[in-house]
Amino acid sequence: MNALNWFILFVISAMLGSFAASILDNIMQSIWIPRICGGLVAALVGFCLYLYFTNEK
């Protein structure tokens, strides 16, 4: 996996995690639950993209 794939992985996972956190922030009163959910979304997207980039042939 080259540096460009790592950069794409981090940017996309951070953007989707931030998007999920901002959507949930408008729905829920507590700030910690949306932040945790946004972090989980970022981790799941990062893991899926990592699997995609490492299995790509």
C-alpha positions, 0 to 999 in steps of 0.5 A, a space after each residue: 500500500 503506497 502513501 496515496 492510498 494511506 492518505 485517501 484512507 485517512 481523509 475519507 474515513 475522517 470525513 465520514 466520521 465527522 459527517 456522522 458526528 455532525 448529523 448525530 449532534 443535531 439529533 442528540 442532546 449529549 455531545 459524547 454519544 455523537 462523538 463516539 459514534 463518529 469515531 466508530 464510523 471513522 474506524 469502520 470506514 478506515 478498516 473497510 478501506 484498508 481491506 479494500 486497498 490491501 486485497 486489490 490486485 
